[in-house]
C-alpha cells in the first residue's frame, strides 16, 4: 500500500513489522512524518495490485478502514487510484513498489525504491526511461479509476 495513502493504523502496522528495532518514540515520529507527507495537493496517481489490497498488515478492521480511506482519496480531484486485479491475463508487471516523482522538467524526475535497508533514489536518464516505460505498462494494464473504485468497494465487503 503506498505510504501516501495509508491510514495511521496501517502505517503503524507496516513500520512495526518491517522495522523491528524501532523504539515507540521512533515509531511515532515515522508515523507523524508520514501523516505530514500525506497533505499533498499536486496530482498523485497510484496503481495498486490486488495483493496489496488483500494483505492484512494488522487486522480486518484496519484493512477495512484502509480500503475506505482509499475510496475516499480516490474521489478527490488530484488523486487517481487504479487497481490491477489477480485475474488480469498476461500481466507480469512490476515486481516491487516504485514511486515515480515527475514534473514539468523530466530531467529532474526521480524514482524512489523502498527496501528493508532504506530507500534508493534513482535519477539517471537511462534508468528513468526504464521506470517511465514500466509505469506506463502497469498503468495501461490496470482498471480505470471507476472500475477500481467498484473493485475496492467489492473487496471491502469481504472484510
Phi and psi in radians as a Rosetta constraint file:
Dihedral C 1 N 2 CA 2 C 2 CIRCULARHARMONIC -1.006 0.35
Dihedral N 2 CA 2 C 2 N 3 CIRCULARHARMONIC 2.343 0.35
Dihedral C 2 N 3 CA 3 C 3 CIRCULARHARMONIC -0.986 0.35
Dihedral N 3 CA 3 C 3 N 4 CIRCULARHARMONIC -0.616 0.35
Dihedral C 3 N 4 CA 4 C 4 CIRCULARHARMONIC -1.183 0.35
Dihedral N 4 CA 4 C 4 N 5 CIRCULARHARMONIC -0.240 0.35
Dihedral C 4 N 5 CA 5 C 5 CIRCULARHARMONIC -1.934 0.35
Dihedral N 5 CA 5 C 5 N 6 CIRCULARHARMONIC 0.012 0.35
Dihedral C 5 N 6 CA 6 C 6 CIRCULARHARMONIC -1.353 0.35
Dihedral N 6 CA 6 C 6 N 7 CIRCULARHARMONIC 2.523 0.35
Dihedral C 6 N 7 CA 7 C 7 CIRCULARHARMONIC -1.290 0.35
Dihedral N 7 CA 7 C 7 N 8 CIRCULARHARMONIC 2.904 0.35
Dihedral C 7 N 8 CA 8 C 8 CIRCULARHARMONIC -1.071 0.35
Dihedral N 8 CA 8 C 8 N 9 CIRCULARHARMONIC -0.744 0.35
Dihedral C 8 N 9 CA 9 C 9 CIRCULARHARMONIC -1.132 0.35
Dihedral N 9 CA 9 C 9 N 10 CIRCULARHARMONIC -0.673 0.35
Dihedral C 9 N 10 CA 10 C 10 CIRCULARHARMONIC -1.146 0.35
Dihedral N 10 CA 10 C 10 N 11 CIRCULARHARMONIC -0.781 0.35
Dihedral C 10 N 11 CA 11 C 11 CIRCULARHARMONIC -1.028 0.35
Dihedral N 11 CA 11 C 11 N 12 CIRCULARHARMONIC -0.767 0.35
Dihedral C 11 N 12 CA 12 C 12 CIRCULARHARMONIC -1.054 0.35
Dihedral N 12 CA 12 C 12 N 13 CIRCULARHARMONIC -0.761 0.35
Dihedral C 12 N 13 CA 13 C 13 CIRCULARHARMONIC -1.159 0.35
Dihedral N 13 CA 13 C 13 N 14 CIRCULARHARMONIC -0.733 0.35
Dihedral C 13 N 14 CA 14 C 14 CIRCULARHARMONIC -1.117 0.35
Dihedral N 14 CA 14 C 14 N 15 CIRCULARHARMONIC -0.878 0.35
Dihedral C 14 N 15 CA 15 C 15 CIRCULARHARMONIC -1.093 0.35
Dihedral N 15 CA 15 C 15 N 16 CIRCULARHARMONIC -0.701 0.35
Dihedral C 15 N 16 CA 16 C 16 CIRCULARHARMONIC -1.125 0.35
Dihedral N 16 CA 16 C 16 N 17 CIRCULARHARMONIC -0.647 0.35
Dihedral C 16 N 17 CA 17 C 17 CIRCULARHARMONIC -1.363 0.35
Dihedral N 17 CA 17 C 17 N 18 CIRCULARHARMONIC -0.620 0.35
Dihedral C 17 N 18 CA 18 C 18 CIRCULARHARMONIC -1.564 0.35
Dihedral N 18 CA 18 C 18 N 19 CIRCULARHARMONIC -0.490 0.35
Dihedral C 18 N 19 CA 19 C 19 CIRCULARHARMONIC -2.164 0.35
Dihedral N 19 CA 19 C 19 N 20 CIRCULARHARMONIC 1.323 0.35
Dihedral C 19 N 20 CA 20 C 20 CIRCULARHARMONIC -1.096 0.35
Dihedral N 20 CA 20 C 20 N 21 CIRCULARHARMONIC -0.427 0.35
Dihedral C 20 N 21 CA 21 C 21 CIRCULARHARMONIC -1.445 0.35
Dihedral N 21 CA 21 C 21 N 22 CIRCULARHARMONIC -0.042 0.35
Dihedral C 21 N 22 CA 22 C 22 CIRCULARHARMONIC -1.185 0.35
Dihedral N 22 CA 22 C 22 N 23 CIRCULARHARMONIC 2.367 0.35
Dihedral C 22 N 23 CA 23 C 23 CIRCULARHARMONIC -1.340 0.35
Dihedral N 23 CA 23 C 23 N 24 CIRCULARHARMONIC 2.920 0.35
Dihedral C 23 N 24 CA 24 C 24 CIRCULARHARMONIC -1.097 0.35
Dihedral N 24 CA 24 C 24 N 25 CIRCULARHARMONIC -0.591 0.35
Dihedral C 24 N 25 CA 25 C 25 CIRCULARHARMONIC -1.169 0.35
Dihedral N 25 CA 25 C 25 N 26 CIRCULARHARMONIC -0.771 0.35
Dihedral C 25 N 26 CA 26 C 26 CIRCULARHARMONIC -1.115 0.35
Dihedral N 26 CA 26 C 26 N 27 CIRCULARHARMONIC -0.695 0.35
Dihedral C 26 N 27 CA 27 C 27 CIRCULARHARMONIC -1.055 0.35
Dihedral N 27 CA 27 C 27 N 28 CIRCULARHARMONIC -0.824 0.35
Dihedral C 27 N 28 CA 28 C 28 CIRCULARHARMONIC -1.115 0.35
Dihedral N 28 CA 28 C 28 N 29 CIRCULARHARMONIC -0.661 0.35
Dihedral C 28 N 29 CA 29 C 29 CIRCULARHARMONIC -1.110 0.35
Dihedral N 29 CA 29 C 29 N 30 CIRCULARHARMONIC -0.723 0.35
Dihedral C 29 N 30 CA 30 C 30 CIRCULARHARMONIC -1.111 0.35
Dihedral N 30 CA 30 C 30 N 31 CIRCULARHARMONIC -0.722 0.35
Dihedral C 30 N 31 CA 31 C 31 CIRCULARHARMONIC -1.147 0.35
Dihedral N 31 CA 31 C 31 N 32 CIRCULARHARMONIC -0.751 0.35
Dihedral C 31 N 32 CA 32 C 32 CIRCULARHARMONIC -1.071 0.35
Dihedral N 32 CA 32 C 32 N 33 CIRCULARHARMONIC -0.732 0.35
Dihedral C 32 N 33 CA 33 C 33 CIRCULARHARMONIC -1.100 0.35
Dihedral N 33 CA 33 C 33 N 34 CIRCULARHARMONIC -0.777 0.35
Dihedral C 33 N 34 CA 34 C 34 CIRCULARHARMONIC -1.088 0.35
Dihedral N 34 CA 34 C 34 N 35 CIRCULARHARMONIC -0.754 0.35
Dihedral C 34 N 35 CA 35 C 35 CIRCULARHARMONIC -1.085 0.35
Dihedral N 35 CA 35 C 35 N 36 CIRCULARHARMONIC -0.691 0.35
Dihedral C 35 N 36 CA 36 C 36 CIRCULARHARMONIC -1.131 0.35
Dihedral N 36 CA 36 C 36 N 37 CIRCULARHARMONIC -0.672 0.35
Dihedral C 36 N 37 CA 37 C 37 CIRCULARHARMONIC -1.185 0.35
Dihedral N 37 CA 37 C 37 N 38 CIRCULARHARMONIC -0.378 0.35
Dihedral C 37 N 38 CA 38 C 38 CIRCULARHARMONIC -1.319 0.35
Dihedral N 38 CA 38 C 38 N 39 CIRCULARHARMONIC -0.058 0.35
Dihedral C 38 N 39 CA 39 C 39 CIRCULARHARMONIC -1.564 0.35
Dihedral N 39 CA 39 C 39 N 40 CIRCULARHARMONIC 0.894 0.35
Dihedral C 39 N 40 CA 40 C 40 CIRCULARHARMONIC -1.536 0.35
Dihedral N 40 CA 40 C 40 N 41 CIRCULARHARMONIC 2.610 0.35
Dihedral C 40 N 41 CA 41 C 41 CIRCULARHARMONIC -2.172 0.35
Dihedral N 41 CA 41 C 41 N 42 CIRCULARHARMONIC -0.096 0.35
Dihedral C 41 N 42 CA 42 C 42 CIRCULARHARMONIC -1.473 0.35
Dihedral N 42 CA 42 C 42 N 43 CIRCULARHARMONIC 2.801 0.35
Dihedral C 42 N 43 CA 43 C 43 CIRCULARHARMONIC -0.994 0.35
Dihedral N 43 CA 43 C 43 N 44 CIRCULARHARMONIC 2.395 0.35
Dihedral C 43 N 44 CA 44 C 44 CIRCULARHARMONIC -2.380 0.35
Dihedral N 44 CA 44 C 44 N 45 CIRCULARHARMONIC 2.247 0.35
Dihedral C 44 N 45 CA 45 C 45 CIRCULARHARMONIC -2.173 0.35
Dihedral N 45 CA 45 C 45 N 46 CIRCULARHARMONIC 2.222 0.35
Dihedral C 45 N 46 CA 46 C 46 CIRCULARHARMONIC -2.077 0.35
Dihedral N 46 CA 46 C 46 N 47 CIRCULARHARMONIC 2.339 0.35
Dihedral C 46 N 47 CA 47 C 47 CIRCULARHARMONIC -2.005 0.35
Dihedral N 47 CA 47 C 47 N 48 CIRCULARHARMONIC 2.060 0.35
Dihedral C 47 N 48 CA 48 C 48 CIRCULARHARMONIC -2.106 0.35
Dihedral N 48 CA 48 C 48 N 49 CIRCULARHARMONIC 2.269 0.35
Dihedral C 48 N 49 CA 49 C 49 CIRCULARHARMONIC -1.320 0.35
Dihedral N 49 CA 49 C 49 N 50 CIRCULARHARMONIC 2.570 0.35
Dihedral C 49 N 50 CA 50 C 50 CIRCULARHARMONIC -0.921 0.35
Dihedral N 50 CA 50 C 50 N 51 CIRCULARHARMONIC -0.603 0.35
Dihedral C 50 N 51 CA 51 C 51 CIRCULARHARMONIC -0.999 0.35
Dihedral N 51 CA 51 C 51 N 52 CIRCULARHARMONIC -0.734 0.35
Dihedral C 51 N 52 CA 52 C 52 CIRCULARHARMONIC -1.167 0.35
Dihedral N 52 CA 52 C 52 N 53 CIRCULARHARMONIC -0.477 0.35
Dihedral C 52 N 53 CA 53 C 53 CIRCULARHARMONIC -1.371 0.35
Dihedral N 53 CA 53 C 53 N 54 CIRCULARHARMONIC -0.497 0.35
Dihedral C 53 N 54 CA 54 C 54 CIRCULARHARMONIC -1.566 0.35
Dihedral N 54 CA 54 C 54 N 55 CIRCULARHARMONIC -0.460 0.35
Dihedral C 54 N 55 CA 55 C 55 CIRCULARHARMONIC -1.149 0.35
Dihedral N 55 CA 55 C 55 N 56 CIRCULARHARMONIC 2.206 0.35
Dihedral C 55 N 56 CA 56 C 56 CIRCULARHARMONIC -1.639 0.35
Dihedral N 56 CA 56 C 56 N 57 CIRCULARHARMONIC 1.780 0.35
Dihedral C 56 N 57 CA 57 C 57 CIRCULARHARMONIC -1.331 0.35
Dihedral N 57 CA 57 C 57 N 58 CIRCULARHARMONIC -0.239 0.35
Dihedral C 57 N 58 CA 58 C 58 CIRCULARHARMONIC -2.394 0.35
Dihedral N 58 CA 58 C 58 N 59 CIRCULARHARMONIC -1.793 0.35
Dihedral C 58 N 59 CA 59 C 59 CIRCULARHARMONIC -2.281 0.35
Dihedral N 59 CA 59 C 59 N 60 CIRCULARHARMONIC 3.122 0.35
Dihedral C 59 N 60 CA 60 C 60 CIRCULARHARMONIC -1.038 0.35
Dihedral N 60 CA 60 C 60 N 61 CIRCULARHARMONIC -0.728 0.35
Dihedral C 60 N 61 CA 61 C 61 CIRCULARHARMONIC -1.094 0.35
Dihedral N 61 CA 61 C 61 N 62 CIRCULARHARMONIC -0.723 0.35
Dihedral C 61 N 62 CA 62 C 62 CIRCULARHARMONIC -1.138 0.35
Dihedral N 62 CA 62 C 62 N 63 CIRCULARHARMONIC -0.741 0.35
Dihedral C 62 N 63 CA 63 C 63 CIRCULARHARMONIC -1.122 0.35
Dihedral N 63 CA 63 C 63 N 64 CIRCULARHARMONIC -0.754 0.35
Dihedral C 63 N 64 CA 64 C 64 CIRCULARHARMONIC -1.130 0.35
Dihedral N 64 CA 64 C 64 N 65 CIRCULARHARMONIC -0.720 0.35
Dihedral C 64 N 65 CA 65 C 65 CIRCULARHARMONIC -1.138 0.35
Dihedral N 65 CA 65 C 65 N 66 CIRCULARHARMONIC -0.628 0.35
Dihedral C 65 N 66 CA 66 C 66 CIRCULARHARMONIC -1.140 0.35
Dihedral N 66 CA 66 C 66 N 67 CIRCULARHARMONIC -0.747 0.35
Dihedral C 66 N 67 CA 67 C 67 CIRCULARHARMONIC -1.130 0.35
Dihedral N 67 CA 67 C 67 N 68 CIRCULARHARMONIC -0.681 0.35
Dihedral C 67 N 68 CA 68 C 68 CIRCULARHARMONIC -1.102 0.35
Dihedral N 68 CA 68 C 68 N 69 CIRCULARHARMONIC -0.706 0.35
Dihedral C 68 N 69 CA 69 C 69 CIRCULARHARMONIC -1.115 0.35
Dihedral N 69 CA 69 C 69 N 70 CIRCULARHARMONIC -0.722 0.35
Dihedral C 69 N 70 CA 70 C 70 CIRCULARHARMONIC -1.040 0.35
Dihedral N 70 CA 70 C 70 N 71 CIRCULARHARMONIC -0.785 0.35
Dihedral C 70 N 71 CA 71 C 71 CIRCULARHARMONIC -1.080 0.35
Dihedral N 71 CA 71 C 71 N 72 CIRCULARHARMONIC -0.760 0.35
Dihedral C 71 N 72 CA 72 C 72 CIRCULARHARMONIC -1.044 0.35
Dihedral N 72 CA 72 C 72 N 73 CIRCULARHARMONIC -0.850 0.35
Dihedral C 72 N 73 CA 73 C 73 CIRCULARHARMONIC -1.134 0.35
Dihedral N 73 CA 73 C 73 N 74 CIRCULARHARMONIC -0.643 0.35
Dihedral C 73 N 74 CA 74 C 74 CIRCULARHARMONIC -1.144 0.35
Dihedral N 74 CA 74 C 74 N 75 CIRCULARHARMONIC -0.277 0.35
Dihedral C 74 N 75 CA 75 C 75 CIRCULARHARMONIC -1.507 0.35
Dihedral N 75 CA 75 C 75 N 76 CIRCULARHARMONIC -0.201 0.35
Dihedral C 75 N 76 CA 76 C 76 CIRCULARHARMONIC -1.315 0.35
Dihedral N 76 CA 76 C 76 N 77 CIRCULARHARMONIC 2.558 0.35
Dihedral C 76 N 77 CA 77 C 77 CIRCULARHARMONIC -1.056 0.35
Dihedral N 77 CA 77 C 77 N 78 CIRCULARHARMONIC -0.595 0.35
Dihedral C 77 N 78 CA 78 C 78 CIRCULARHARMONIC -1.677 0.35
Dihedral N 78 CA 78 C 78 N 79 CIRCULARHARMONIC 0.068 0.35
Dihedral C 78 N 79 CA 79 C 79 CIRCULARHARMONIC -2.114 0.35
Dihedral N 79 CA 79 C 79 N 80 CIRCULARHARMONIC 2.263 0.35
Dihedral C 79 N 80 CA 80 C 80 CIRCULARHARMONIC -2.111 0.35
Dihedral N 80 CA 80 C 80 N 81 CIRCULARHARMONIC 2.211 0.35
Dihedral C 80 N 81 CA 81 C 81 CIRCULARHARMONIC -2.043 0.35
Dihedral N 81 CA 81 C 81 N 82 CIRCULARHARMONIC 2.205 0.35
Dihedral C 81 N 82 CA 82 C 82 CIRCULARHARMONIC -2.194 0.35
Dihedral N 82 CA 82 C 82 N 83 CIRCULARHARMONIC 2.564 0.35
Dihedral C 82 N 83 CA 83 C 83 CIRCULARHARMONIC -2.089 0.35
Dihedral N 83 CA 83 C 83 N 84 CIRCULARHARMONIC 2.478 0.35
Dihedral C 83 N 84 CA 84 C 84 CIRCULARHARMONIC -1.899 0.35
Dihedral N 84 CA 84 C 84 N 85 CIRCULARHARMONIC 1.903 0.35
Dihedral C 84 N 85 CA 85 C 85 CIRCULARHARMONIC -1.345 0.35
Dihedral N 85 CA 85 C 85 N 86 CIRCULARHARMONIC 2.750 0.35
Dihedral C 85 N 86 CA 86 C 86 CIRCULARHARMONIC -0.993 0.35
Dihedral N 86 CA 86 C 86 N 87 CIRCULARHARMONIC -0.668 0.35
Dihedral C 86 N 87 CA 87 C 87 CIRCULARHARMONIC -1.433 0.35
Dihedral N 87 CA 87 C 87 N 88 CIRCULARHARMONIC 0.238 0.35
Dihedral C 87 N 88 CA 88 C 88 CIRCULARHARMONIC -1.250 0.35
Dihedral N 88 CA 88 C 88 N 89 CIRCULARHARMONIC 2.163 0.35
Dihedral C 88 N 89 CA 89 C 89 CIRCULARHARMONIC -1.285 0.35
Dihedral N 89 CA 89 C 89 N 90 CIRCULARHARMONIC 2.411 0.35
Dihedral C 89 N 90 CA 90 C 90 CIRCULARHARMONIC 1.214 0.35
Dihedral N 90 CA 90 C 90 N 91 CIRCULARHARMONIC 0.329 0.35
Dihedral C 90 N 91 CA 91 C 91 CIRCULARHARMONIC -1.733 0.35
Dihedral N 91 CA 91 C 91 N 92 CIRCULARHARMONIC 2.095 0.35
Dihedral C 91 N 92 CA 92 C 92 CIRCULARHARMONIC -1.964 0.35
Dihedral N 92 CA 92 C 92 N 93 CIRCULARHARMONIC -0.252 0.35
Dihedral C 92 N 93 CA 93 C 93 CIRCULARHARMONIC 0.482 0.35
Dihedral N 93 CA 93 C 93 N 94 CIRCULARHARMONIC -2.755 0.35
Dihedral C 93 N 94 CA 94 C 94 CIRCULARHARMONIC -1.262 0.35
Dihedral N 94 CA 94 C 94 N 95 CIRCULARHARMONIC 2.628 0.35
Dihedral C 94 N 95 CA 95 C 95 CIRCULARHARMONIC -1.712 0.35
Dihedral N 95 CA 95 C 95 N 96 CIRCULARHARMONIC -0.229 0.35
Dihedral C 95 N 96 CA 96 C 96 CIRCULARHARMONIC -2.785 0.35
Dihedral N 96 CA 96 C 96 N 97 CIRCULARHARMONIC 3.084 0.35
Dihedral C 96 N 97 CA 97 C 97 CIRCULARHARMONIC -1.130 0.35
Dihedral N 97 CA 97 C 97 N 98 CIRCULARHARMONIC 2.401 0.35
Dihedral C 97 N 98 CA 98 C 98 CIRCULARHARMONIC -2.455 0.35
Dihedral N 98 CA 98 C 98 N 99 CIRCULARHARMONIC 2.332 0.35
Dihedral C 98 N 99 CA 99 C 99 CIRCULARHARMONIC -1.977 0.35
Dihedral N 99 CA 99 C 99 N 100 CIRCULARHARMONIC 2.081 0.35
Dihedral C 99 N 100 CA 100 C 100 CIRCULARHARMONIC -1.843 0.35
Dihedral N 100 CA 100 C 100 N 101 CIRCULARHARMONIC 2.052 0.35
Dihedral C 100 N 101 CA 101 C 101 CIRCULARHARMONIC -1.879 0.35
Dihedral N 101 CA 101 C 101 N 102 CIRCULARHARMONIC 1.926 0.35
Dihedral C 101 N 102 CA 102 C 102 CIRCULARHARMONIC -2.154 0.35
Dihedral N 102 CA 102 C 102 N 103 CIRCULARHARMONIC 2.863 0.35
Dihedral C 102 N 103 CA 103 C 103 CIRCULARHARMONIC -2.736 0.35
Dihedral N 103 CA 103 C 103 N 104 CIRCULARHARMONIC -2.864 0.35
Dihedral C 103 N 104 CA 104 C 104 CIRCULARHARMONIC -1.195 0.35
Dihedral N 104 CA 104 C 104 N 105 CIRCULARHARMONIC -0.309 0.35
Dihedral C 104 N 105 CA 105 C 105 CIRCULARHARMONIC -2.004 0.35
Dihedral N 105 CA 105 C 105 N 106 CIRCULARHARMONIC 1.649 0.35
Dihedral C 105 N 106 CA 106 C 106 CIRCULARHARMONIC -0.935 0.35
Dihedral N 106 CA 106 C 106 N 107 CIRCULARHARMONIC -0.502 0.35
Dihedral C 106 N 107 CA 107 C 107 CIRCULARHARMONIC -1.177 0.35
Dihedral N 107 CA 107 C 107 N 108 CIRCULARHARMONIC -0.257 0.35
Dihedral C 107 N 108 CA 108 C 108 CIRCULARHARMONIC -1.705 0.35
Dihedral N 108 CA 108 C 108 N 109 CIRCULARHARMONIC -0.014 0.35
Dihedral C 108 N 109 CA 109 C 109 CIRCULARHARMONIC -1.072 0.35
Dihedral N 109 CA 109 C 109 N 110 CIRCULARHARMONIC 2.698 0.35
Dihedral C 109 N 110 CA 110 C 110 CIRCULARHARMONIC -2.512 0.35
Dihedral N 110 CA 110 C 110 N 111 CIRCULARHARMONIC 2.520 0.35
Dihedral C 110 N 111 CA 111 C 111 CIRCULARHARMONIC -1.926 0.35
Dihedral N 111 CA 111 C 111 N 112 CIRCULARHARMONIC 2.387 0.35
Dihedral C 111 N 112 CA 112 C 112 CIRCULARHARMONIC -2.000 0.35
Dihedral N 112 CA 112 C 112 N 113 CIRCULARHARMONIC 2.173 0.35
Dihedral C 112 N 113 CA 113 C 113 CIRCULARHARMONIC -1.990 0.35
Dihedral N 113 CA 113 C 113 N 114 CIRCULARHARMONIC 2.176 0.35
Dihedral C 113 N 114 CA 114 C 114 CIRCULARHARMONIC -1.601 0.35
Dihedral N 114 CA 114 C 114 N 115 CIRCULARHARMONIC 2.477 0.35
Dihedral C 114 N 115 CA 115 C 115 CIRCULARHARMONIC -2.550 0.35
Dihedral N 115 CA 115 C 115 N 116 CIRCULARHARMONIC 2.966 0.35
Dihedral C 115 N 116 CA 116 C 116 CIRCULARHARMONIC -1.032 0.35
Dihedral N 116 CA 116 C 116 N 117 CIRCULARHARMONIC -0.576 0.35
Dihedral C 116 N 117 CA 117 C 117 CIRCULARHARMONIC -1.439 0.35
Dihedral N 117 CA 117 C 117 N 118 CIRCULARHARMONIC -0.110 0.35
Dihedral C 117 N 118 CA 118 C 118 CIRCULARHARMONIC 2.334 0.35
Dihedral N 118 CA 118 C 118 N 119 CIRCULARHARMONIC -2.910 0.35
Dihedral C 118 N 119 CA 119 C 119 CIRCULARHARMONIC -1.742 0.35
Dihedral N 119 CA 119 C 119 N 120 CIRCULARHARMONIC 2.525 0.35
Dihedral C 119 N 120 CA 120 C 120 CIRCULARHARMONIC -1.953 0.35
Dihedral N 120 CA 120 C 120 N 121 CIRCULARHARMONIC 2.330 0.35
Dihedral C 120 N 121 CA 121 C 121 CIRCULARHARMONIC -1.870 0.35
Dihedral N 121 CA 121 C 121 N 122 CIRCULARHARMONIC 2.206 0.35
Dihedral C 121 N 122 CA 122 C 122 CIRCULARHARMONIC -2.055 0.35
Dihedral N 122 CA 122 C 122 N 123 CIRCULARHARMONIC 2.183 0.35
Dihedral C 122 N 123 CA 123 C 123 CIRCULARHARMONIC -2.426 0.35
Dihedral N 123 CA 123 C 123 N 124 CIRCULARHARMONIC 0.170 0.35
Dihedral C 123 N 124 CA 124 C 124 CIRCULARHARMONIC -1.315 0.35
Dihedral N 124 CA 124 C 124 N 125 CIRCULARHARMONIC 2.466 0.35
Dihedral C 124 N 125 CA 125 C 125 CIRCULARHARMONIC -0.994 0.35
Dihedral N 125 CA 125 C 125 N 126 CIRCULARHARMONIC -0.756 0.35
Dihedral C 125 N 126 CA 126 C 126 CIRCULARHARMONIC -1.100 0.35
Dihedral N 126 CA 126 C 126 N 127 CIRCULARHARMONIC -0.768 0.35
Dihedral C 126 N 127 CA 127 C 127 CIRCULARHARMONIC -1.207 0.35
Dihedral N 127 CA 127 C 127 N 128 CIRCULARHARMONIC -0.677 0.35
Dihedral C 127 N 128 CA 128 C 128 CIRCULARHARMONIC -1.056 0.35
Dihedral N 128 CA 128 C 128 N 129 CIRCULARHARMONIC -0.704 0.35
Dihedral C 128 N 129 CA 129 C 129 CIRCULARHARMONIC -1.061 0.35
Dihedral N 129 CA 129 C 129 N 130 CIRCULARHARMONIC -0.684 0.35
Dihedral C 129 N 130 CA 130 C 130 CIRCULARHARMONIC -1.104 0.35
Dihedral N 130 CA 130 C 130 N 131 CIRCULARHARMONIC -0.771 0.35
Dihedral C 130 N 131 CA 131 C 131 CIRCULARHARMONIC -1.229 0.35
Dihedral N 131 CA 131 C 131 N 132 CIRCULARHARMONIC -0.642 0.35
Dihedral C 131 N 132 CA 132 C 132 CIRCULARHARMONIC -1.037 0.35
Dihedral N 132 CA 132 C 132 N 133 CIRCULARHARMONIC -0.809 0.35
Dihedral C 132 N 133 CA 133 C 133 CIRCULARHARMONIC -1.099 0.35
Dihedral N 133 CA 133 C 133 N 134 CIRCULARHARMONIC -0.751 0.35
Dihedral C 133 N 134 CA 134 C 134 CIRCULARHARMONIC -1.074 0.35
Dihedral N 134 CA 134 C 134 N 135 CIRCULARHARMONIC -0.779 0.35
Dihedral C 134 N 135 CA 135 C 135 CIRCULARHARMONIC -1.111 0.35
Dihedral N 135 CA 135 C 135 N 136 CIRCULARHARMONIC -0.760 0.35
Dihedral C 135 N 136 CA 136 C 136 CIRCULARHARMONIC -1.076 0.35
Dihedral N 136 CA 136 C 136 N 137 CIRCULARHARMONIC -0.654 0.35
Dihedral C 136 N 137 CA 137 C 137 CIRCULARHARMONIC -1.148 0.35
Dihedral N 137 CA 137 C 137 N 138 CIRCULARHARMONIC -0.809 0.35
Dihedral C 137 N 138 CA 138 C 138 CIRCULARHARMONIC -1.115 0.35
Dihedral N 138 CA 138 C 138 N 139 CIRCULARHARMONIC -0.776 0.35
Dihedral C 138 N 139 CA 139 C 139 CIRCULARHARMONIC -1.074 0.35
Dihedral N 139 CA 139 C 139 N 140 CIRCULARHARMONIC -0.756 0.35
Dihedral C 139 N 140 CA 140 C 140 CIRCULARHARMONIC -1.198 0.35
Dihedral N 140 CA 140 C 140 N 141 CIRCULARHARMONIC -0.404 0.35
Dihedral C 140 N 141 CA 141 C 141 CIRCULARHARMONIC -1.465 0.35
Dihedral N 141 CA 141 C 141 N 142 CIRCULARHARMONIC -0.247 0.35
Dihedral C 141 N 142 CA 142 C 142 CIRCULARHARMONIC -1.447 0.35
Dihedral N 142 CA 142 C 142 N 143 CIRCULARHARMONIC 2.885 0.35
Dihedral C 142 N 143 CA 143 C 143 CIRCULARHARMONIC -1.203 0.35
Dihedral N 143 CA 143 C 143 N 144 CIRCULARHARMONIC 2.688 0.35
Dihedral C 143 N 144 CA 144 C 144 CIRCULARHARMONIC -1.240 0.35
Dihedral N 144 CA 144 C 144 N 145 CIRCULARHARMONIC 2.916 0.35
Dihedral C 144 N 145 CA 145 C 145 CIRCULARHARMONIC -0.961 0.35
Dihedral N 145 CA 145 C 145 N 146 CIRCULARHARMONIC -0.739 0.35
Dihedral C 145 N 146 CA 146 C 146 CIRCULARHARMONIC -1.202 0.35
Dihedral N 146 CA 146 C 146 N 147 CIRCULARHARMONIC -0.750 0.35
Dihedral C 146 N 147 CA 147 C 147 CIRCULARHARMONIC -1.073 0.35
Dihedral N 147 CA 147 C 147 N 148 CIRCULARHARMONIC -0.644 0.35
Dihedral C 147 N 148 CA 148 C 148 CIRCULARHARMONIC -1.137 0.35
Dihedral N 148 CA 148 C 148 N 149 CIRCULARHARMONIC -0.741 0.35
Dihedral C 148 N 149 CA 149 C 149 CIRCULARHARMONIC -1.082 0.35
Dihedral N 149 CA 149 C 149 N 150 CIRCULARHARMONIC -0.750 0.35
Dihedral C 149 N 150 CA 150 C 150 CIRCULARHARMONIC -1.057 0.35
Dihedral N 150 CA 150 C 150 N 151 CIRCULARHARMONIC -0.731 0.35
Dihedral C 150 N 151 CA 151 C 151 CIRCULARHARMONIC -1.082 0.35
Dihedral N 151 CA 151 C 151 N 152 CIRCULARHARMONIC -0.797 0.35
Dihedral C 151 N 152 CA 152 C 152 CIRCULARHARMONIC -1.137 0.35
Dihedral N 152 CA 152 C 152 N 153 CIRCULARHARMONIC -0.708 0.35
Dihedral C 152 N 153 CA 153 C 153 CIRCULARHARMONIC -1.045 0.35
Dihedral N 153 CA 153 C 153 N 154 CIRCULARHARMONIC -0.789 0.35
Dihedral C 153 N 154 CA 154 C 154 CIRCULARHARMONIC -1.100 0.35
Dihedral N 154 CA 154 C 154 N 155 CIRCULARHARMONIC -0.776 0.35
Dihedral C 154 N 155 CA 155 C 155 CIRCULARHARMONIC -1.120 0.35
Dihedral N 155 CA 155 C 155 N 156 CIRCULARHARMONIC -0.650 0.35
Dihedral C 155 N 156 CA 156 C 156 CIRCULARHARMONIC -1.043 0.35
Dihedral N 156 CA 156 C 156 N 157 CIRCULARHARMONIC -0.595 0.35
Dihedral C 156 N 157 CA 157 C 157 CIRCULARHARMONIC -1.145 0.35
Dihedral N 157 CA 157 C 157 N 158 CIRCULARHARMONIC -0.412 0.35
Dihedral C 157 N 158 CA 158 C 158 CIRCULARHARMONIC -1.290 0.35
Dihedral N 158 CA 158 C 158 N 159 CIRCULARHARMONIC -0.363 0.35
